[in-house]
Amino acid sequence: MTPIPFSRLFGTSGRRAIESIVPRRTFDDVILPPTTRRALDIALSQVTQHDLIFKRWGLGERHSSGLALAFNFAGPPGTGKTICAEAIAHSLGRHLLLVRYAELESMWMGETPKNVAAIFRTARDEQAVLLFDEADAIATRRSMSVDHGFQRESNSVINVLLQELERYSGVVIFATNLAANFDPAFERRIRTHVLFEMPGEVQRAQIWQVQLHPLRTPLAADVDFNALAGRYEVTGGDIQNAVLKAALAAAAEPMPDSSKRIHQRHFEAGIEEVIASKRVMQQSLFASQVVVTSEADFTRAPTHHASQLLAYGLPGAALLVALIALAVALLK
């Protein structure tokens, strides 16, 4: 991955906000559910037929704006959205310009809209496929209230993004886990929505297998990818992480390298660790709080709330009384 020259202007974290990637992965490198693959084929046909429709057939003269081929790749993390964006760029023979908005967003008011405009200029100069990762952060619904500076800044970013999409004639892909957060104005500018679903059991078995080298990876005789696929309903990204963990565990065993093999237990331990890590990340500090979900809950809630009020309210009242007494004593 070669960073573009001005990438130092965007973000200060470990990951670069913008990367210009020479695509190497193709659609042969990703295994998808049939419905997702069909939707992607339709999206790709729009790209390949774009010049025919808008140039040779003359529709570009009647539709001078909104020519961007904007696609929305929506689905859970690890379902292949980024790989498919790279595959589209590879099929077109273009670079992939990856934008991570979380790193792009500037601390200085007014800079983020300028950065967005600069990204589109660069994509136009490089004739790159433009990918906005975690796009719900940049294409979020505009705020009706602009009492605060950050709300005005956010609305300004969205307005600039919409304007750039009207002028842009290349391929733009929005990858998101939360498509429902998109501003409605993006609806008419997005040509195709592709839902990246969780892989089924058949796809999971294939994903387990393609993560390994067909000739050089030493597998034990007890490895059963179908059993792993049937037991663990996970994403392709989860499987990729589990395979690397399994390989590390097998390589660390105290025996000659020539005797080391990746066993079924290594894969099982790897995916269990991945699942456990995801559970830790999903924990909430408020998980233990009572959630009122029905009319019956309302009848039980006062006792719980009253105990909280007694626990926190009485010490506060005592402190208030003490402060009043101190004030009276000082006045005397």
Beta strands, then each sheet from edge to edge (+ up, - down):
strand 1: 18-21
strand 2: 69-74
strand 3: 96-100
strand 4: 129-133
strand 5: 171-176
strand 6: 192-195
sheet 1: 1+ 3- 4- 5- 2- 6-
end
